[in-house]
């Protein structure tokens, strides 16, 4: 007993720094370590910066000294990822919410702010009693560096005036119709619900320095080309092209844009060929074309091939949704030199149409030692086949053999890594057996989903944020 008491006395006499070596660090060094702890914005879909399971609130719950240090470290509080979920907390106190926002951002001192505000309710309309929370965020607009506002429909937006340090803004989920500020001289990324060109918008936005633009509502072909002309440094562009009010034809000269790397077009009217004929994109590496004009599309395959030829680009990602191509046209597209650098290919067909991913295409994608055969897309790592393949219209094992040829006996950087199949036609037992073996023996990530055929015309809305 005496020995035990002596041991207890010895431990109690130790300094906290002896028991916990981290306490030997100076406050400045410990504070610097703290700044690496919070999750990055969007890093997790389950936890936000305001969760008690992540920093900075987690750090505040360790001990009083850590809490004091965390509260006095402004960099821990300059990012706010706030999720207001009235499904989970229908009785959330609005005053508590406003107080929390002001406390959090008040601790950030005078640093630039990164804010993401997400509101979830069954109708996505924020009740007026929660508007003060949104208004509390607006009070710090002069310090916004990057902001996203999601699902806050129903809130009256004021004009925010000058935003001197803003670099990125996303308000496409709001009722903002147009540009919500008068100037943003450092702006690089712009995501809007709509963008009618006017004298106000032209002056408010530094178009020439933008590198990323997303506009969700339909734009006329003329407005699309206007964006290409104004945004000379653009690297990513996501647009919906349609607008039934547009009349006439385009007589503009060809536009060569030398910096655009990512292009996402959704077509809701038959303006595909018109727009594709007008642009040349030598730096393009990611191309996604979504065709919502069901039952048509073959007529624009030649325009797509002409775009490839003019641009002489090296595509890494190609996504075609409802292209309306015949199998021979899809093959001609994938034979183009621009597609031989592809690492990701996604093809989505129409349920009511014949599968466009046929046996001939599978044979051309199958690696062979025969040097006389041209092996398409040799760098392909990820392949998504959605409503475009049916074992009954091809050899029963052609898909499996193609995949195995790309997974076994190939260099690591030339192997197919993942295959995703979504179809209303079950795979043949031969294909399934080969793919199942490749998944377990070749390391292939294999995802397979079957579904019942839905009525013609049903189509989930495309999310341009993907």
N, C-alpha and C positions, 0 to 999 in steps of 0.2 A: 504493500500500500504506500509506503514511504517513497519507493522508487517511482510509482505512478504519479504521486503528487509532485515529485521533483520534475518529472517530464512535463506535466501540465504547466508548472510554473515557468519552466524554460521556454515553452512555446508561447506562453502569454507575454513573456518579456521581449519576444522578437518584434522587430519593427515590421510594419506592413510591407515594406519594400523587400524584406528578407523572405516573407511568406509568398508574395506575388511579385516576381521580378519585373513585371510590366510597370509596376509602380515606381521603378527606378528611372523610368524615362521622364524627361522634362515635359512640362505641359505643352510646349510648342511642338515637340516631336509626336506626342500622343495625339494632339489635335490633328496633325497632318495625317496620321494613320486613320483617324476617324473619318476623314474626308473620302477615303477609299471604300468605306463600308456601305453607304446607301446604294440600293439597286439603281441601275441606269433606267431612264425613262423608257417604258415599254419592254423592259427586260423580262418581266413576268406578267402573265395575264391574271394571276391570282393575288399578287401582293402589290400594293402601291407604297409610295414613300410615307404615307400617313398610317401604315399598319404598325401596330406595336410589335410585330414579329420581324421588322426590318429597321435598320438605322434610318434616321437618327433617334426615333423614339425608343428603339431597343437599347441603345447606348444609355439613354436617360434612366432606364430601369435597372442598371447594373448596381450602381452605388451613388451616394450623394456627390462625391468628388467628380465622377464621370458625368453626372447630370449637369453639374455646374460648368464643367469644361465644354460639354456638348452645346449647352444653351448659349455659351459665349463664343461659339465658333460659327461665324456667319455663313461660311461655305456649306455647312450641313443643311442650311435652310433655304438655299437659293433655288432649289428644285421642289416643286409641289405637284404631286400626282394625286389629285383629289377625285374620289369616286363617290358620288351621291347615289346610293342604290335604295330607292323606296320600295323595291320588292323585298329586300332583306330587312330594311329598317323603315317601315311605313310611318312610324311616329317620331322620326328624327327631328330634334328640336332645332328650328331655324336659327335662333339666337346663339345656341351652342356652336353651330356651324360657322356663323359669321365671326364669332369670337375666336374660334380655332384658326380661321384663315388669317385674321389680323395678327394673332400671336405668332403664328408660323412665319409669315412674311416679315413681320417686325423684327424677328431675330436675324434676318438676312442682311441687316444693315442697309448699305447702299449698293449692294452687288446686283449685277444683271440677273434676271429671273427666267427660269424655265418652268412653264405651267401647263399642265394638262387637266382640264376640268371635264369630267364625264358624268352625265345625269341619266339615270335609268328609271323609267316609269312605264306603265302599260301603254300609255299613249304618247310617250316622249315629250309631253308638254309640261313644263315646269310651273307648278302653282305659284301665284304671286307672292305667297308668304316666303318662298325661297329665293325670290329675286334679290334681296339684300346680299346674299352670298355671292351672286354674280357681280353685283355692284361693288362689293368689297374687293374683288379681283381687279375690276376696272380702275380702282383708285391707284393701282401700282403700274398702270399701262406705260408710263414713261420709262420704267425699268424692264419692260418685257424684252427678252432676247429671242425666246422661242415659245410659242403658245399654241395650244390645241383646245378647241371647245367642241364637245361632242354631245349631240342629242339635247340641246337646250332650246328647242323650238318653243315659241311663245314669249320669249323675252324680248322686249323692245331694245334694240341696239342703238346706242348713241354714236355719233361720229367721234372717233377717238382722237382726232387731231393729229399732231406730229408724234411719231414713235421713233425717237432718235437712234436707238440701238437695236431695233427689231431686225432679226435675221430670218425668221421663219414663222409663218402664221397659217393655221388651218382652221377655217370657220365654215367648212362645207356642210356641217350638220346643224347649222343655225339658220335663222330667218334673215340673215344678212344678204341683201340683194345688191351685189356690186362690191365696191371697195370701202371698207369701214374706217379708213384713215385718210388724212390729207397728205401725209408724207412719211416715207420710211427709207431714208437714204442708204441704209445698210442691208436692205432686204435681199435675200437670195432664194427663198423658197416660198411659194404662194399657192395655197389650196383654197378654192372658193366654190360656192354653190353655183354662181353664175358670174359672168364678167362681160357686161356690155361695154364696148369701147365708147368712151365719151371724153369730152375735154377734161372732166374731173379725173377719170381713171388714168388717162394718159399722163397727167401731171403728178398724180399721187404715187404711181408705181415706177421704180427705176427699171424699166423693162430690159434695158441693155445689159444689166448685171445679173438678172435672174438666171439661176441654174436649174430650178425645178418648178414646174407649173402643173397644177391639176385643176380642172374645171369640170364639174359634174353634170351640169345641165347641158342640153344640146346646143351646139354651136354650128353656125352655117359654115360651109367650106371657105367662104371669103374671110370669116373671122379666124378660122384655123390658119390660113395662110398669112393673115395679118400678124398672128402670134409668132410664126416662124420668122417673119421679117423684123419684128421689133425685138425679139429675144435672141440676140446674136451669140450669147454665151450659154444658151440652154443645153442642159445635159439630160434632163428627164422631162417628158411631156405626156400627160394622160388626159384624154379628151373624149367626149361623146359628140359624134358628128351626125347631124340630121337636120332638124328644123324644117318642117314642111312649108314654112313661109318663103323659103328661098326659091327664087325663080331665075331661070336663065342658065348660062354657062360661064365657065371661068376662062378668061383670055389672058391670064397673068403669065409672065415668063417663068421658066423653071427656077426653083429656089434651091440653091445648094447651101445646106447648113452643115458646118464642119465640126461642130462640137457635140451634137445630140447623140447620146449613147443608148438611151432607153425611150421607146415609143410605145404607148398603149392607145389604140384607137378602138372605139366602139361605134359601129355604124348602125343607125336606126332608119336610115333611108339610103337610097341607091346612089350615094356619092363616093363610093369606094374608089372606083377607077379615076374619077375626077381629081381627087386629092392625091392619090398615089402617083398620078402622072405629073404632078406639079413639083415634086420634091426629090432631092438627091441627098443622101445621108451617108457619107463615107465613114463616119466614126461609129455608126450604129452597131451595137452588140446585143441588144435585147429588143425583140419585136413581138408585140401581142396585138392581134387583130380579132375583134369580136364582131361577128356579123349577125345582126338581129333581124335582117330581112329574110325570113325563112323561105326556103325553096329556090333561092337564086344565089348566084355567087360565082358560077363557073366563068362568067364573062370577065371577071377581074383577075383571073390567074395570070394572064399575059401582062397586065399592068404591074402585078407584084414581081414577076420575073424581070420586067424592064427596070423596076426600081432596084432590084438586086444588081443588075448589070451596070446601071449608071453609077450606083453607089460604090460598087466593088468593096463592100464592107465584109467584116469577119464576124458573123453572128455567133453568139454563144447560147442564146435562148430564143426559141421560136415557139409561139403559142397561137394556134389557129382555132377559133371557136365558130362552128357552123360555117365553114368556108364555102360549102356548096360545091366543092371540087369533085370531079370524077377521080377515080383511083389513078388514072394516067396523069392527070394534072398534078396531083399531090406528089407523085413520083418525079415528075419534071421539076417541081419546086425543090425537092430534096436533093436532086441531082446537081443543082446549081452550085457553083464554087463557093458562094457565100455561106452555104449550109454545111460545108465540110468541116467547119470549126465548131459545130454545135456541141454543147455539153448537156443541154436540156431541150427536149422536144415534147410539146403537149398538143394533142389533136383531139378536138371534141366534135363529134358528128351530130346528126339529127336522128332521133329514134325512128322516125318513119322512113328514113332514107336508107339506101343500101350502104353497108359498111365500106368506107373508103380505104381502110388499111387492109389490103388484100394480099394474096399469096405472092404475087410478083414483087410487091414492095418488101415483104418479109425476106424473100430470097436475096434481094439487093442489100438488105441490112445485115445479112448473115455473113460472118467472117469466113473466108475460104482461103486455103493455101494456093488456090489457082490464081496465078498472077494475071490471067487474062480477064478476070472479073473485077469490075470496079466496086469497091467496098464503100458503101455510103456512110457518111457521118461517123468516121472512125473514132472520134473523141467522145461520143455520146455516153453520158453517165446516168442521166435520169430520163425515163420515158413514161409519159402519161397517155394512156389510150382510153378515152371517155366516149362511150357510145359510138365507136367507130370500128370495132373489130368483132368478128364472129367466126368461130372455128368452123362452122358449117360452110362458109364461103371460101375457106382456105384448106390446105392440107391439115389434117387433124393434129399434127405435131410440129407445124412450121414455126409457130410462135415460140414454143419451147426450145426448138433447135437453134433458132436465132439468138435467143437469150443465152443459152449455154455457150454458143460460139463466142460471145462477148464477155463471158465471165471466167471461163477456163482457158488457161494457156495464153493469157494476154498480160501485158505489162500493167502495173497497178494504175497508171494514169490513163489507160485505155479500156478499163473494165466498165461494164454496165453496173452501176451501184444500186439503182432502185427501179422498180417497175410497178406502176399503179394502173389497174384495169377496173373500169366501171362500165358494166354492160348489162343489157337485158337479155343477152344470149349467153347461157352458161358455157364455160370453157369445155373443150373436149377432154376426156379422161387422159388422153395422151399428153396434151398441152399441160394440164394441171399436174400430172406426175413429174414431168420434166422440170417445171417451174418450182414445184415443191422440193425436189431434189437439189436444185440450184440454190434455193433459199437456205437450206441446211448445210450444204456442202461447199457452196461457192460464195457465201456471204451476201447474197442478193437480198435487198429489202423488197419484199413482195407484198403488195396490197391488192386485194381482189374483192370487188363488191358487185352483186347482182341486184337488179331491181325490176319491178313490174313496169310495163310501158305506160306512160302517162298520156292523157289526151293531147292531141296536137295543139300547139299554141301555148302550152304551159311552159314557162321558162323563168327560173329564179332570177332576180335582179342581179346584175353584175356589180360587184363592189370595186370601184376604181382604186380603193386604198390597198388592195392586195398586192 
